[in-house]
Amino acid sequence: MASIDAAGMAQQLAMYEIMGPQSRYETQLSGYQAQDKALTEIKSKLSALDTAMYQFTKPGASFGQSAATLSSEDYFSVTTSGSVSNVNMDLFVEQTATAHQVALGMSAESADDVFSTGGTISFEQDGETVELNVLDADTSGDGEVTYQEFANFFNEQMDGQANATLVKAGGEVKLMFSAEETGEAGQFQISASADSGLEAEFAAANDNPLRAGQDAVIWLGGEGTGMRLTNSSNTFEDVVNGVDITVKTAQESGENSVNFAVEPDKEATIEAINGFITAYNDAISALDDVTKSGGESESRGAFASDGSIRSIETKLKSMMRSSYEGVSLFEVGLSINKEGKLELDEDKFYEASKTEDLEAIFTGDNGLFPTMEDTIDVYTDYSTGTLSAKQERIDMQEQRVNDSLDKLDDKYDMYYQRYLKQYTQLNTIMMQMNSMSF
């Protein structure tokens, strides 16, 4: 009588014991994983939609876009924000803002050469004085402070107020001091005590700065006849509400002013609203995909029977069919097509921009974008969002199923050992019977 494959029989019978629950758990796990993936996709698309709207609702932003044109781009640039338009003026750049800068006339062959052996360096700026003990920079403890040691010490002590730089040229090392901020208020005096041996060097540097700190000066209108504006930096913010001007280089006295104009930018506005439309349609497509009923030619969505997920799409579409400030979105060129997707009639939108307050309709306190942002936050907020809570519950269910599968592995091992023992014993009995037959 042939022996039985005990290991093979044990494996087959143990697998048969767990086959039913294993199939059930794996089906459940597959479903939860599909839902988890679907929720991640929905949250991603809704967040992208939220981001698209934030470009219009963030501080300083505006629904209507604008563009600036300049008769010359050599002297300054213009940045617009908000719905500023219909600005046309001349501007003359008298001078740019600079940071105060001095350099010591003395030099060394190396940054490791001795700078000083003691004394005090005083730095005075905007009515405040910082006293620096030179020997506090002596990191080596040899009683001598090198150029490199002092530069490092100065920068640590000034904490961004000013900085010391070692400049190497022509085989020489020189020490240069610069204010961190541009403008006249950033001018400084830096001096040395007599016992430092550097008193005359610092006095000469103060008397002959490499560059004096000065404010930027512009004229709205003509040089000497228009409105004179000064600023410590080269960027003049809100020269006209929503218009920032950054000067690049000064003009020669007597030159003509540069004209700049800010006008509505139809193309940029259309491009921006199309960005919102794309994000909206992507969100709708994602929701359609996870809630589809399925059929012969397509699979069933992970949330086909979940009304709470389907309601998100219902709310989004409802908002698009609502009126804001007494005006429907259809009247300004936005409509839902037969496929349930948002589309824009650009001509209708442009004509509406001439007669309707699009700013209030889209970004006002009760406008489309703030309303939709609030709704999306209800679903996607990390701590309180309903989708986040749903995903957390699904993650817990996934974990429970995985735990059950782990326990099933233990049961398989138990069944396997039991059947292996039984068939091993049976083989032993059969061998004994075979030996007795002879």
C-alpha positions in Angstrom: 0.0 0.0 0.0 1.5 3.4 -1.1 2.1 6.1 1.5 0.0 9.3 1.5 1.5 12.8 0.9 0.8 14.0 4.4 2.1 17.5 3.8 0.1 17.9 0.6 -3.1 16.6 2.1 -2.7 18.8 5.2 -2.2 21.9 3.0 -5.3 21.2 0.9 -7.5 20.4 3.9 -6.3 23.4 5.9 -6.9 25.7 2.9 -10.4 24.3 2.6 -11.1 25.1 6.2 -10.3 28.8 5.8 -11.4 29.2 2.2 -14.9 30.6 3.0 -13.9 33.3 5.5 -10.8 34.2 3.6 -12.8 34.9 0.4 -15.2 37.0 2.4 -12.5 39.0 4.1 -10.6 39.6 0.9 -13.8 40.8 -0.8 -14.4 43.2 2.1 -10.8 44.4 2.1 -10.9 45.1 -1.7 -14.1 47.1 -1.2 -12.6 49.2 1.6 -9.4 49.8 -0.3 -11.4 51.0 -3.4 -13.4 53.4 -1.1 -10.2 54.6 0.5 -8.7 55.3 -2.9 -11.9 57.0 -4.1 -12.1 59.3 -1.1 -8.5 60.3 -1.6 -9.2 61.2 -5.2 -12.4 63.1 -4.3 -10.6 65.1 -1.6 -7.8 65.9 -4.0 -10.1 67.2 -6.7 -12.2 69.2 -4.2 -9.0 70.7 -2.7 -7.8 71.6 -6.2 -11.2 73.4 -6.8 -10.7 75.2 -3.5 -7.3 76.3 -4.5 -8.6 77.5 -7.9 -11.1 79.7 -6.1 -8.6 81.0 -3.5 -6.7 82.6 -6.4 -9.7 85.0 -6.5 -10.6 85.3 -2.8 -7.1 85.5 -1.1 -6.2 88.9 0.4 -5.4 91.4 -2.2 -6.8 89.3 -5.0 -9.6 90.3 -7.3 -11.9 88.6 -9.8 -11.1 91.0 -12.6 -7.5 90.8 -13.9 -5.6 93.8 -15.1 -2.4 94.4 -17.0 0.2 97.2 -17.1 1.9 98.7 -20.2 4.9 101.0 -20.0 6.5 103.3 -22.6 9.9 102.1 -21.3 10.7 99.1 -19.1 14.2 100.3 -18.4 13.6 102.2 -15.1 10.8 100.5 -13.2 8.3 97.7 -13.3 4.6 97.7 -12.3 2.7 94.9 -10.5 -1.1 95.0 -10.2 -3.4 93.3 -7.8 -7.1 93.6 -7.3 -9.4 95.0 -9.9 -7.4 98.2 -10.5 -7.9 99.6 -14.0 -8.0 102.7 -16.0 -4.8 104.1 -14.6 -2.7 106.3 -16.9 0.1 108.4 -15.5 3.7 109.5 -16.0 6.5 108.7 -13.6 10.1 109.8 -13.3 12.8 107.9 -11.3 15.1 110.3 -9.6 17.1 107.8 -7.6 17.0 104.2 -6.4 17.2 103.1 -2.7 20.7 101.8 -1.7 22.1 100.2 1.4 24.9 102.1 3.3 28.3 100.5 2.8 31.9 101.3 3.9 35.2 99.5 3.6 38.4 99.8 5.6 41.4 101.0 3.6 43.8 98.6 5.4 44.3 95.2 3.9 45.9 91.8 4.6 47.3 88.9 2.6 45.1 86.4 4.2 41.8 86.2 6.2 43.8 84.6 9.0 46.1 87.6 9.4 45.7 89.7 12.6 43.0 92.3 12.5 43.4 93.7 16.1 44.6 92.6 19.5 42.0 94.5 21.6 39.9 97.6 22.0 36.2 98.3 21.1 34.3 98.7 17.8 31.2 100.8 18.0 28.3 100.5 15.5 25.7 103.3 15.5 22.5 103.2 13.4 19.2 104.9 13.8 20.0 106.4 17.2 21.1 103.0 18.7 24.7 102.0 19.4 26.2 98.5 19.7 29.5 98.1 21.5 31.7 95.2 20.4 34.7 94.0 22.5 37.3 93.0 19.9 38.8 90.2 22.0 35.3 88.6 22.4 35.9 87.5 18.7 39.1 85.6 19.7 37.9 82.0 19.2 41.4 80.6 19.3 42.3 82.2 22.6 45.7 83.4 21.5 45.0 87.1 22.3 44.8 88.0 18.6 41.8 88.5 16.4 42.0 87.6 12.7 40.0 89.3 10.0 37.9 86.1 9.6 37.3 85.9 13.4 36.1 89.5 13.6 33.9 89.2 10.5 32.2 86.1 11.9 31.8 87.7 15.4 30.4 91.0 13.9 27.8 89.1 11.9 26.7 87.0 14.9 26.4 90.1 17.1 24.6 92.3 14.6 22.0 89.6 13.9 21.0 90.8 10.4 21.1 94.6 11.2 24.4 94.8 9.2 27.0 92.4 7.9 30.8 92.3 7.5 32.2 90.8 4.4 35.8 89.8 3.5 36.5 91.0 -0.1 39.4 89.4 -1.9 41.0 91.2 -4.9 44.5 91.5 -6.3 45.9 89.2 -3.6 44.6 91.4 -0.8 41.8 90.9 1.7 39.7 93.9 2.8 36.9 94.2 5.3 33.6 95.7 4.1 30.5 96.6 6.2 27.0 96.9 4.8 23.6 97.8 6.2 21.1 95.0 5.7 18.2 97.3 4.7 18.2 100.0 2.0 17.3 103.6 2.7 18.6 106.7 4.4 17.5 105.4 7.8 20.0 102.6 7.4 23.0 104.8 7.3 25.5 104.0 10.1 28.7 105.2 11.7 31.2 102.5 12.7 34.2 103.6 14.9 37.1 102.0 16.8 38.6 102.9 20.1 42.2 104.2 20.2 43.5 101.0 21.9 42.3 98.9 19.0 44.9 100.5 16.7 42.2 101.0 14.1 40.7 104.4 15.1 42.0 106.3 12.0 41.1 103.4 9.6 37.4 103.5 10.7 37.2 107.3 10.7 38.4 107.4 7.1 35.9 104.7 6.1 33.1 106.7 7.7 34.2 109.9 5.9 34.3 108.1 2.5 31.6 105.5 2.3 31.6 103.2 -0.7 27.9 104.0 -1.0 25.7 106.2 1.1 22.3 104.7 2.2 19.6 106.6 0.5 15.8 106.4 -0.2 14.3 105.8 -3.5 12.8 109.0 -5.0 10.2 109.1 -7.8 8.0 111.8 -9.2 4.4 111.1 -10.3 4.3 113.4 -13.3 7.4 115.3 -14.4 10.7 115.7 -12.6 10.5 118.6 -10.2 6.9 119.5 -11.1 4.9 116.4 -10.1 4.3 114.7 -6.8 7.5 113.7 -5.1 7.5 110.3 -3.3 10.3 108.7 -1.2 10.6 105.2 0.1 13.3 103.3 2.0 13.0 100.3 -0.4 12.8 100.2 -4.2 9.2 99.0 -4.1 6.5 101.6 -3.6 3.4 99.7 -2.6 -0.1 100.9 -3.5 1.0 104.1 -5.3 -2.4 103.8 -6.7 -4.7 101.3 -4.9 -3.6 97.9 -6.2 -0.5 99.2 -8.1 3.0 98.5 -6.8 6.0 100.2 -8.5 9.5 98.7 -8.2 12.3 101.1 -9.4 15.3 99.5 -11.2 17.6 102.4 -12.2 17.6 106.2 -12.0 16.9 108.4 -15.0 19.1 111.2 -16.1 17.9 114.6 -15.0 16.0 116.3 -17.8 14.8 113.0 -19.3 11.1 112.6 -20.2 9.0 110.7 -17.7 7.9 107.2 -18.4 4.2 106.6 -19.1 2.4 103.6 -17.7 -1.2 102.5 -18.0 -3.2 99.8 -16.2 -6.2 98.4 -18.0 -8.6 95.5 -17.7 -7.1 92.3 -19.1 -9.9 90.3 -20.7 -7.7 87.4 -21.8 -6.2 87.0 -18.3 -9.6 87.1 -16.6 -10.9 84.5 -19.1 -7.9 82.3 -18.4 -8.3 82.6 -14.7 -12.1 81.7 -14.8 -11.3 78.8 -17.1 -8.9 77.5 -14.4 -11.8 77.4 -12.0 -14.0 75.7 -14.6 -11.4 73.0 -15.2 -11.1 72.3 -11.5 -14.9 72.2 -11.1 -15.3 69.8 -13.9 -12.5 67.5 -12.6 -14.3 67.4 -9.3 -17.6 66.5 -10.9 -15.9 63.8 -13.0 -14.3 62.3 -9.9 -17.7 62.2 -8.1 -19.4 60.7 -11.2 -16.8 58.0 -11.3 -17.1 56.9 -7.7 -21.0 57.0 -7.6 -21.7 55.4 -11.0 -24.2 52.5 -10.9 -22.3 50.3 -13.3 -23.6 48.0 -15.9 -22.5 45.6 -18.7 -19.8 47.9 -20.0 -18.6 49.6 -16.9 -17.8 48.7 -13.3 -19.8 49.9 -10.3 -18.4 52.9 -8.4 -17.0 52.5 -4.9 -19.8 54.7 -3.5 -22.6 53.8 -5.9 -25.0 53.3 -3.0 -23.7 56.1 -0.8 -26.1 59.0 -0.8 -23.7 61.2 1.3 -21.1 61.2 -1.5 -23.7 61.7 -4.2 -25.0 64.7 -2.3 -21.7 66.6 -2.7 -22.2 66.7 -6.5 -25.8 67.7 -6.0 -24.7 70.7 -3.8 -22.0 71.8 -6.2 -24.4 71.8 -9.2 -27.1 73.5 -7.1 -24.7 76.4 -6.3 -23.9 76.8 -10.0 -27.6 77.1 -10.8 -28.2 79.7 -8.0 -28.3 83.5 -8.2 -25.8 85.8 -6.5 -26.5 89.5 -5.9 -29.7 88.9 -7.8 -27.9 87.6 -10.9 -27.8 84.0 -12.2 -24.5 82.6 -13.4 -26.2 81.8 -16.7 -26.7 85.5 -17.2 -22.9 86.1 -17.0 -22.0 83.2 -19.3 -21.6 80.2 -17.0 -23.9 77.2 -17.5 -24.1 73.4 -16.9 -24.2 71.4 -20.2 -26.0 68.1 -20.9 -23.1 66.1 -19.5 -23.4 68.0 -16.2 -20.1 69.9 -16.8 -19.6 73.6 -16.5 -18.8 75.7 -19.6 -18.2 79.4 -20.3 -19.7 81.6 -23.0 -16.8 84.0 -23.4 -18.7 86.6 -25.4 -21.6 86.6 -22.9 -19.2 86.8 -20.0 -17.3 89.7 -21.5 -20.6 91.7 -22.2 -21.8 91.0 -18.6 -18.5 92.4 -17.2 -19.5 95.8 -18.6 -22.9 95.9 -16.8 -22.7 93.5 -13.8 -20.7 93.6 -10.6 -18.7 90.4 -11.3 -16.6 91.1 -8.2 -19.7 90.9 -5.9 -21.2 88.0 -7.8 -18.1 85.8 -7.6 -16.0 87.0 -4.6 -18.4 89.1 -2.5 -19.2 87.9 1.0 -22.3 86.0 -0.4 -20.8 85.4 -3.8 -20.2 82.0 -5.5 -16.6 81.4 -4.5 -16.9 82.1 -0.7 -20.1 80.0 -0.6 -18.5 77.1 -2.5 -15.3 77.3 -0.4 -17.3 77.1 2.8 -19.2 74.0 1.5 -16.0 72.3 0.4 -14.4 72.9 3.8 -17.3 71.0 5.4 -16.1 68.0 3.5 -12.4 68.3 3.3 -11.3 70.0 6.5 -8.5 67.8 8.0 -9.9 67.6 11.5 -13.7 68.2 11.1 -14.4 67.4 7.5 -17.0 64.7 6.8 -14.9 63.0 4.1 -11.9 62.9 6.5 -14.1 61.3 9.1 -15.4 58.8 6.6 -11.9 57.9 5.5 -10.8 57.4 9.1 -13.7 55.0 9.6 -12.8 53.1 6.5 -9.2 52.9 7.6 -10.3 51.4 10.8 -12.5 48.9 9.0 -9.5 48.0 6.8 -7.4 47.4 9.9 -10.1 45.1 11.4 -10.3 43.0 8.2 -6.5 42.8 8.1 -6.5 41.7 11.7 -9.1 39.0 10.9 -6.9 37.8 8.0 -3.9 37.6 10.3 -5.9 35.5 12.7 -7.0 33.3 9.7 -3.3 32.7 9.0 -3.0 31.4 12.6 -6.0 29.2 12.0 -4.5 27.8 8.8 -1.3 26.9 10.7 -3.4 25.2 13.4 -5.4 23.2 10.8 -2.3 22.4 8.8 -0.5 21.0 11.9 -3.6 19.0 12.9 -4.0 17.3 9.5 -0.3 16.8 9.1 -0.2 14.9 12.4 -3.2 12.8 11.4 -1.9 11.8 8.0 1.6 11.3 9.4 0.1 8.9 11.9 -1.9 7.2 9.2 1.3 6.7 7.1 3.0 5.1 10.2 0.0 2.7 10.7 0.1 1.8 7.0 3.8 1.1 7.1 3.3 -1.2 10.1 0.5 -3.0 8.3 2.6 -3.4 5.2 5.5 -4.9 7.3 3.2 -7.4 9.0 1.8 -8.6 5.7 5.2 -10.1 4.9 
